[in-house]
């Protein structure tokens, strides 16, 4: 028996469809802005709420807080998926956007750890949990709402606006931060101005609610409600409906596992990479992302429209194959363009640390041994290093030995300054980078390429997931695997990739995390993603 169609409840007009796309996309932009602003301001958030003498630990704690929000997305998907399938799409994502806006503004009002101690990071984590719950219900609601309003032959294109809106949220977060940096003096921004972008979420919340309150319920849901065909327990039925376990498995490991890891590698990893190891001026990085972002959003629309013609599978599979082949070379190219001096110094004068007890724990506030402290300083400075066994502690940069006798092993800041001064003698440049025009164009080109990789993988996914599951349990069935993949595989990428980089001394080593998930997705996707032209789910479809 065919799925309940929009025609049963009255086909929406073209004007209504445009309003649906605009309101859903704008709300998604605002909600992802709320979620991403935390990552965009990661360094200042770390200083305010997770202060530590170990800079690497401080940043890992920030990314751990980022991951906590993602960790609660699956629970939000279950909760709001249940409400969306039982009570309706519209009112459920009204609740999610409200919860997100309030939680984000709350982060901007929390006193620093210096003022209230341990309570500060705990309150931050509480708000991140609320954000994760809200986001767990937002994506599925917005995606399904658009998918159930548009004709099947245009579903890939129309739903790709939701995919582009996720990027839009990231771009908006960067744009607001950049505007605040330009309007607020640097010292004031570091002290209190960074809170302004969090508080801006209240304005965005008001706009989003105004737009979404104008919307009607999805025609598909209205038809199911009128026919008394809604699910009594959509969460349970998501795992008992014939063939749905396979579809959830494919959605998790063949689709969302890769799309979220490449998404965060393309945006957050590149942002952290440029600001951190490559030492590019923060304002410059944000300006370049602001230039590249709107172009990247267009990639998602092109891929979504293309999938209406060739099917959903081809863009995803081809995109995954391209990611596996190019992600390492693309980041190497970005490093060469962003800071060619550092790359050349690392090649001509590689740093080698030799000595006993060279265990380094990125999660330790203070390293136990002198060798561990040295590695910690190199990691914080973004200098790649190699380890070599030796009975005495030694440090070399190429052929030049570096004397360690005068190092202040008890004062981390003084020791780091001494290390950087010593390495400067070997050709290392620790000044903030202000790339010229040609290098900035190269950075933008690299960012556009990362965006293209993400769009190939992500642009058609909203339509695919909406078509994979039956209407009466669609909200729950697609939200659960999507947010497990996004929440755990993607959300923990920054902290895990950061840990890998810190342990290996290789700024590119964290990319193996993304590469592994994309490889798994390629294999599972070839096997399980439906081939052929796009089509609605039919309830007699069991596999």
C-alpha positions as CSV (number, residue, x, y, z in Angstrom):
1,X,0.0,0.0,0.0
2,X,1.5,3.3,-1.1
3,X,2.6,5.9,1.5
4,X,0.1,8.6,2.5
5,X,0.7,11.4,0.0
6,X,0.4,15.1,0.3
7,X,-2.5,15.1,-2.2
8,X,-4.7,13.3,0.4
9,X,-4.5,16.4,2.6
10,X,-4.5,19.0,-0.2
11,X,-1.5,19.8,-2.3
12,X,0.4,22.9,-0.8
13,X,0.6,25.9,-3.1
14,X,3.9,27.1,-4.5
15,X,3.8,30.1,-2.2
16,X,3.3,27.8,0.8
17,X,6.2,25.6,-0.3
18,X,8.4,28.7,-0.6
19,X,7.4,29.8,3.0
20,X,8.0,26.3,4.3
21,X,11.5,26.2,2.8
22,X,12.4,29.7,3.9
23,X,11.1,29.3,7.5
24,X,12.6,25.8,8.0
25,X,16.0,26.8,6.5
26,X,16.1,30.0,8.5
27,X,15.3,28.2,11.7
28,X,18.0,25.6,10.9
29,X,20.5,28.4,10.3
30,X,19.7,30.0,13.6
31,X,19.7,26.7,15.6
32,X,23.1,25.6,14.1
33,X,24.4,29.1,14.7
34,X,23.6,28.5,18.4
35,X,25.4,25.2,18.4
36,X,28.4,26.3,16.4
37,X,29.1,29.6,18.2
38,X,30.7,27.5,21.0
39,X,33.2,25.9,18.6
40,X,33.9,29.2,16.8
41,X,34.9,30.8,20.1
42,X,36.6,27.7,21.4
43,X,39.8,29.4,22.6
44,X,38.0,32.1,24.6
45,X,35.5,29.6,26.0
46,X,38.5,27.5,27.2
47,X,40.1,30.5,29.0
48,X,36.8,31.5,30.6
49,X,35.4,28.1,31.7
50,X,38.2,25.5,31.5
51,X,41.5,27.3,32.5
52,X,44.6,25.2,32.7
53,X,48.4,25.5,32.6
54,X,48.3,22.9,29.9
55,X,47.1,24.7,26.7
56,X,46.4,21.3,25.0
57,X,44.3,20.1,27.9
58,X,42.4,23.4,28.0
59,X,41.5,23.0,24.3
60,X,40.7,19.3,24.7
61,X,38.3,20.2,27.6
62,X,36.6,22.7,25.3
63,X,36.1,20.1,22.6
64,X,35.0,17.6,25.3
65,X,32.2,20.1,26.2
66,X,31.5,20.3,22.5
67,X,31.2,16.5,22.3
68,X,28.9,16.4,25.4
69,X,26.3,18.4,23.4
70,X,26.6,16.0,20.6
71,X,26.4,13.0,22.9
72,X,22.9,14.0,24.0
73,X,21.6,14.4,20.4
74,X,20.4,10.8,20.1
75,X,18.4,11.2,23.3
76,X,16.9,14.4,21.8
77,X,16.2,12.4,18.6
78,X,14.3,9.8,20.5
79,X,12.3,12.3,22.6
80,X,11.4,14.7,19.9
81,X,11.1,12.0,17.2
82,X,8.4,10.4,19.4
83,X,6.6,13.7,19.8
84,X,7.0,14.6,16.1
85,X,5.5,11.3,15.0
86,X,2.7,11.4,17.6
87,X,1.8,15.1,17.9
88,X,3.1,16.6,14.6
89,X,6.1,18.1,12.9
90,X,5.4,21.8,13.3
91,X,5.0,22.1,17.1
92,X,7.8,19.8,17.8
93,X,10.4,21.9,16.1
94,X,9.0,25.0,17.6
95,X,9.9,23.5,20.9
96,X,13.4,22.5,19.8
97,X,14.4,26.0,18.4
98,X,13.1,27.7,21.6
99,X,15.1,25.3,23.8
100,X,18.2,25.9,21.7
101,X,18.0,29.7,21.8
102,X,17.5,29.9,25.6
103,X,20.4,27.4,26.3
104,X,22.8,29.3,24.0
105,X,22.0,32.7,25.5
106,X,22.6,31.1,28.9
107,X,26.2,30.3,28.1
108,X,26.8,34.0,27.5
109,X,25.6,34.8,31.0
110,X,27.7,32.3,33.0
111,X,30.3,33.8,35.3
112,X,33.9,32.6,34.6
113,X,35.6,29.8,36.5
114,X,37.8,32.4,38.2
115,X,34.6,33.9,39.7
116,X,32.6,30.8,40.7
117,X,35.1,27.9,40.3
118,X,34.0,24.4,39.3
119,X,30.4,25.5,39.0
120,X,31.2,27.4,35.8
121,X,32.2,24.4,33.6
122,X,29.4,22.4,35.1
123,X,26.8,25.0,34.1
124,X,28.3,25.1,30.6
125,X,28.0,21.4,30.3
126,X,24.4,21.6,31.4
127,X,23.6,24.1,28.7
128,X,25.4,22.0,26.1
129,X,23.3,19.0,27.1
130,X,20.1,21.1,26.5
131,X,21.5,22.2,23.2
132,X,22.2,18.6,22.2
133,X,18.7,17.6,23.1
134,X,17.2,20.4,21.1
135,X,19.4,19.7,18.1
136,X,18.4,16.1,18.2
137,X,14.9,17.1,17.3
138,X,15.6,20.0,15.0
139,X,17.2,18.4,12.0
140,X,14.7,15.6,11.6
141,X,11.7,17.9,12.1
142,X,12.9,20.5,9.5
143,X,13.9,17.9,7.0
144,X,10.7,16.0,7.1
145,X,8.6,19.1,7.2
146,X,10.1,20.3,3.9
147,X,10.2,16.8,2.4
148,X,6.5,16.2,3.1
149,X,5.5,19.5,1.4
150,X,7.4,19.2,-1.9
151,X,6.9,17.1,-5.0
152,X,9.0,13.9,-5.2
153,X,10.8,15.1,-8.4
154,X,12.1,18.2,-6.6
155,X,12.7,16.7,-3.1
156,X,16.5,16.6,-3.4
157,X,16.7,20.2,-4.4
158,X,14.2,21.6,-1.9
159,X,15.6,19.6,1.1
160,X,19.1,20.6,0.2
161,X,18.3,24.0,1.5
162,X,18.2,22.4,4.9
163,X,21.7,20.9,4.3
164,X,23.0,24.3,3.1
165,X,21.4,25.9,6.2
166,X,23.6,23.8,8.5
167,X,26.6,25.4,6.8
168,X,24.8,28.7,7.0
169,X,24.7,28.4,10.8
170,X,28.4,27.9,10.8
171,X,29.0,30.9,8.5
172,X,26.6,33.1,10.5
173,X,28.5,32.2,13.7
174,X,31.8,33.2,12.1
175,X,30.3,36.3,10.7
176,X,28.9,37.5,14.0
177,X,32.2,36.8,15.8
178,X,34.1,38.7,13.1
179,X,31.7,41.7,13.4
180,X,32.1,41.7,17.1
181,X,35.9,41.6,16.8
182,X,35.8,44.6,14.5
183,X,33.4,46.6,16.7
184,X,34.8,45.7,20.1
185,X,38.5,46.5,21.1
186,X,40.6,43.3,21.3
187,X,41.2,43.5,25.0
188,X,37.5,44.1,25.7
189,X,36.4,41.3,23.3
190,X,38.7,38.8,25.1
191,X,37.4,40.0,28.5
192,X,33.6,40.2,27.9
193,X,32.9,40.9,24.2
194,X,32.9,37.2,23.3
195,X,29.7,36.8,25.2
196,X,27.8,39.0,22.8
197,X,27.5,36.4,20.0
198,X,25.9,34.0,22.5
199,X,23.3,36.7,23.5
200,X,22.5,37.4,19.8
201,X,20.8,34.0,19.8
202,X,17.8,35.6,21.6
203,X,17.2,37.9,18.6
204,X,17.6,34.9,16.2
205,X,15.1,32.9,18.3
206,X,12.5,35.7,18.1
207,X,12.9,35.8,14.3
208,X,12.7,32.0,14.0
209,X,9.6,31.7,16.1
210,X,7.9,34.5,14.2
211,X,8.5,32.7,10.9
212,X,7.7,29.2,12.1
213,X,4.4,30.2,13.8
214,X,3.2,31.1,10.3
215,X,3.5,27.5,9.1
216,X,0.8,24.9,8.9
217,X,1.2,21.3,9.8
218,X,2.8,18.9,7.2
219,X,0.1,17.7,4.7
220,X,1.3,14.1,5.1
221,X,1.0,14.2,8.9
222,X,-2.5,15.8,8.6
223,X,-3.6,13.0,6.3
224,X,-2.3,10.3,8.6
225,X,-3.9,12.0,11.6
226,X,-7.3,12.2,9.8
227,X,-7.0,8.6,8.8
228,X,-6.0,7.6,12.3
229,X,-2.8,6.0,11.0
230,X,-0.2,7.6,13.2
231,X,2.1,5.3,15.2
232,X,1.2,4.7,18.9
233,X,4.9,4.0,19.7
234,X,7.2,5.3,16.9
235,X,10.4,4.5,18.8
236,X,9.4,0.8,19.2
237,X,8.1,0.5,15.7
238,X,11.3,2.0,14.3
239,X,12.9,-1.3,15.3
240,X,10.0,-3.7,14.6
241,X,8.7,-2.4,11.2
242,X,9.8,-5.0,8.5
243,X,13.2,-4.1,7.1
244,X,13.7,-1.1,9.2
245,X,16.6,-2.5,11.2
246,X,18.6,-2.8,8.0
247,X,17.6,0.7,6.9
248,X,18.7,2.2,10.3
249,X,22.0,0.3,10.0
250,X,22.6,1.7,6.5
251,X,21.6,5.2,7.6
252,X,24.0,5.0,10.5
253,X,27.1,3.4,9.0
254,X,26.6,4.1,5.3
255,X,25.4,7.7,5.5
256,X,25.6,9.7,8.7
257,X,28.9,8.2,10.1
258,X,30.8,9.7,7.2
259,X,28.9,12.9,6.5
260,X,29.3,14.2,10.0
261,X,33.0,13.3,10.3
262,X,33.9,15.0,7.0
263,X,31.6,17.9,7.8
264,X,33.5,18.7,11.1
265,X,36.8,18.0,9.5
266,X,36.0,20.4,6.6
267,X,34.8,23.2,8.9
268,X,36.0,22.9,12.5
269,X,39.3,21.0,11.9
270,X,40.3,23.5,9.1
271,X,39.4,26.4,11.5
272,X,41.4,25.0,14.3
273,X,44.2,23.9,12.0
274,X,44.6,27.4,10.6
275,X,44.3,29.3,13.9
276,X,46.4,26.7,15.8
277,X,49.4,24.9,14.2
278,X,49.5,27.2,11.2
279,X,49.3,30.4,13.4
280,X,47.1,32.4,10.9
281,X,45.6,35.5,12.4
282,X,42.1,34.7,13.8
283,X,40.4,37.6,12.1
284,X,41.9,36.7,8.8
285,X,40.7,33.1,9.1
286,X,37.2,34.2,10.0
287,X,37.1,36.6,7.1
288,X,38.2,33.9,4.6
289,X,35.6,31.5,5.9
290,X,33.0,34.2,5.6
291,X,34.0,34.6,1.9
292,X,34.0,30.9,1.2
293,X,30.9,29.9,3.1
294,X,28.2,31.3,0.9
295,X,29.8,29.7,-2.2
296,X,30.0,26.4,-0.3
297,X,26.3,26.6,0.5
298,X,25.6,26.7,-3.2
299,X,27.4,23.4,-3.6
300,X,24.8,21.7,-1.4
301,X,22.0,23.0,-3.6
302,X,23.7,21.8,-6.8
303,X,24.2,18.3,-5.4
304,X,20.7,18.1,-4.1
305,X,19.2,19.1,-7.4
306,X,21.6,16.7,-9.2
307,X,20.4,13.8,-7.0
308,X,16.8,14.4,-8.3
309,X,18.1,13.3,-11.7
310,X,20.7,10.6,-10.9
311,X,19.4,9.3,-7.6
312,X,20.7,9.7,-4.1
313,X,23.3,7.0,-4.1
314,X,25.7,8.3,-6.8
315,X,26.7,11.6,-5.2
316,X,27.2,10.0,-1.8
317,X,29.3,7.1,-3.1
318,X,31.4,9.2,-5.4
319,X,31.8,11.8,-2.7
320,X,33.1,9.2,-0.2
321,X,35.6,7.8,-2.8
322,X,36.9,11.3,-3.5
323,X,37.3,12.1,0.2
324,X,39.4,9.0,0.7
325,X,41.7,10.0,-2.1
326,X,42.1,13.7,-1.4
327,X,41.6,14.6,2.2
328,X,45.2,14.2,3.2
329,X,46.7,15.9,0.1
330,X,44.1,18.7,0.5
331,X,45.1,19.4,4.1
332,X,48.8,19.2,3.2
333,X,48.2,21.8,0.5
334,X,46.4,24.0,3.0
335,X,49.3,23.8,5.4
336,X,51.8,24.8,2.7
337,X,49.7,27.8,1.6
338,X,48.8,29.0,5.1
339,X,52.3,28.8,6.7
340,X,55.0,27.8,4.2
341,X,57.8,28.8,6.5
342,X,56.7,26.4,9.2
343,X,56.3,23.6,6.7
344,X,59.8,24.3,5.3
345,X,61.3,24.5,8.8
346,X,59.8,21.2,9.8
347,X,61.2,19.6,6.6
348,X,64.7,21.1,6.8
349,X,65.1,21.1,10.6
350,X,62.9,18.4,12.0
351,X,62.6,18.4,15.8
352,X,63.6,15.2,17.5
353,X,63.1,14.7,21.3
354,X,65.3,12.0,22.9
355,X,65.2,10.9,26.5
356,X,63.9,8.6,29.2
357,X,60.3,8.7,30.5
358,X,58.9,10.5,27.5
359,X,55.3,9.6,28.2
360,X,53.0,12.5,27.4
361,X,49.5,12.7,28.7
362,X,47.4,15.4,26.9
363,X,44.8,15.2,29.7
364,X,47.3,15.9,32.5
365,X,47.3,19.5,33.9
366,X,51.0,19.2,34.5
367,X,53.3,16.6,32.9
368,X,55.3,14.4,35.4
369,X,58.6,14.4,33.6
370,X,60.8,17.0,31.9
371,X,60.5,15.1,28.6
372,X,56.7,15.1,28.9
373,X,56.8,18.9,29.6
374,X,58.9,19.4,26.5
375,X,56.5,17.5,24.3
376,X,53.6,19.4,25.8
377,X,55.3,22.7,24.9
378,X,56.0,21.5,21.3
379,X,52.4,20.4,20.9
380,X,51.0,23.7,22.2
381,X,53.4,25.6,19.8
382,X,52.2,23.5,16.8
383,X,55.7,22.1,16.1
384,X,55.8,18.5,14.8
385,X,58.2,16.3,16.6
386,X,59.7,12.8,16.5
387,X,60.6,10.7,19.6
388,X,63.9,8.8,19.9
389,X,65.1,6.6,22.8
390,X,68.0,7.9,24.8
391,X,69.4,7.7,28.4
392,X,69.5,11.5,28.7
393,X,67.0,14.2,27.7
394,X,68.1,15.9,24.4
395,X,66.4,18.1,21.9
396,X,67.6,18.7,18.3
397,X,66.3,20.8,15.4
398,X,67.9,19.2,12.4
399,X,71.6,19.1,13.0
400,X,71.4,21.8,15.7
401,X,71.4,20.6,19.4
402,X,69.3,22.8,21.7
403,X,70.7,23.3,25.2
404,X,68.1,22.6,27.9
405,X,70.1,23.4,31.0
406,X,68.6,26.9,31.4
407,X,65.0,25.9,30.9
408,X,62.6,26.8,33.7
409,X,60.9,23.4,34.2
410,X,58.5,24.7,36.9
411,X,57.0,27.7,34.9
412,X,55.2,26.5,31.8
413,X,54.8,30.0,30.2
414,X,58.5,30.8,30.7
415,X,59.6,27.4,29.4
416,X,57.5,27.7,26.3
417,X,58.9,31.1,25.6
418,X,62.5,29.7,26.0
419,X,61.7,26.8,23.7
420,X,60.3,29.1,20.9
421,X,63.3,31.4,21.2
422,X,65.6,28.4,20.8
423,X,63.7,27.0,17.8
424,X,63.7,30.4,16.2
425,X,67.4,30.0,15.9
426,X,66.8,26.9,13.8
427,X,64.5,28.8,11.4
428,X,61.1,28.3,13.1
429,X,58.8,31.4,12.9
430,X,56.3,31.7,15.7
431,X,54.9,35.0,14.7
432,X,51.2,35.4,13.8
433,X,50.7,34.9,10.1
434,X,49.1,37.5,7.9
435,X,49.0,35.9,4.5
436,X,49.1,38.0,1.4
437,X,46.6,38.0,-1.4
438,X,47.8,35.0,-3.3
439,X,48.1,32.9,-0.1
440,X,44.6,34.0,1.0
441,X,43.2,32.9,-2.4
442,X,44.9,29.6,-1.9
443,X,43.4,29.2,1.6
444,X,39.9,30.0,0.1
445,X,40.4,27.5,-2.6
446,X,41.3,24.8,-0.1
447,X,38.2,25.7,2.0
448,X,36.0,25.5,-1.1
449,X,37.4,22.1,-1.9
450,X,36.6,20.9,1.6
451,X,33.1,22.3,1.3
452,X,32.7,20.5,-2.1
453,X,33.7,17.2,-0.5
454,X,31.1,17.7,2.3
455,X,28.4,18.7,-0.2
456,X,28.9,15.6,-2.3
457,X,28.5,13.5,0.8
458,X,25.7,15.6,2.4
459,X,23.7,17.4,-0.2
460,X,21.2,14.6,-1.0
461,X,21.0,13.0,2.4
462,X,17.9,14.8,3.7
463,X,15.9,13.5,0.7
464,X,17.4,10.1,1.0
465,X,16.6,9.6,4.7
466,X,13.0,10.9,4.2
467,X,12.5,8.4,1.4
468,X,14.1,5.5,3.3
469,X,11.5,5.3,6.1
470,X,7.6,4.9,6.4
471,X,5.8,8.2,7.0
472,X,4.2,7.3,10.4
473,X,7.6,6.6,12.0
474,X,9.8,8.8,9.7
475,X,10.7,11.4,12.3
476,X,12.0,8.8,14.8
477,X,13.5,6.4,12.3
478,X,15.6,8.9,10.5
479,X,16.5,11.0,13.6
480,X,17.9,8.1,15.6
481,X,20.6,6.9,13.2
482,X,21.3,10.5,12.1
483,X,22.0,11.8,15.6
484,X,23.9,8.7,16.7
485,X,26.2,9.2,13.8
486,X,26.3,13.0,14.2
487,X,26.4,12.9,18.0
488,X,29.0,10.3,18.6
489,X,31.0,9.8,15.4
490,X,31.1,13.4,14.3
491,X,30.6,15.2,17.6
492,X,33.6,13.5,19.2
493,X,35.9,14.2,16.2
494,X,37.5,17.4,17.6
495,X,38.5,15.9,20.9
496,X,39.6,12.5,19.5
497,X,41.4,14.0,16.5
498,X,43.0,16.6,18.9
499,X,44.2,13.8,21.2
500,X,45.7,11.9,18.2
501,X,47.6,15.0,17.1
502,X,48.8,15.7,20.6
503,X,50.1,12.1,21.1
504,X,51.8,11.8,17.7
505,X,53.1,15.3,17.2
506,X,51.7,15.2,13.7
507,X,49.2,18.0,12.9
508,X,47.6,15.9,10.2
509,X,47.3,12.6,12.1
510,X,43.8,13.4,13.4
511,X,42.5,13.0,9.8
512,X,42.8,9.3,10.1
513,X,39.7,9.4,12.3
514,X,37.6,10.9,9.4
515,X,39.2,8.6,6.8
516,X,38.3,5.5,8.8
517,X,34.6,6.4,9.0
518,X,34.4,7.5,5.4
519,X,35.9,4.1,4.4
520,X,33.3,2.2,6.4
521,X,30.5,4.4,4.9
522,X,31.8,3.7,1.4
523,X,31.5,-0.1,1.8
524,X,28.2,0.0,3.6
525,X,26.8,2.6,1.2
526,X,27.6,0.5,-1.9
527,X,25.8,-2.4,-0.3
528,X,22.8,-0.8,1.3
529,X,21.9,2.7,-0.1
530,X,19.0,2.3,-2.5
531,X,20.0,2.6,-6.2
532,X,18.0,4.0,-9.1
533,X,15.8,7.0,-9.4
534,X,14.3,8.7,-6.2
535,X,11.0,7.2,-5.1
536,X,8.7,7.5,-2.1
537,X,8.7,4.8,0.5
538,X,6.0,2.2,0.1
539,X,4.7,0.4,3.2
540,X,4.9,-3.0,1.6
541,X,8.6,-2.4,1.1
542,X,10.4,-4.7,3.6
543,X,14.0,-4.3,2.7
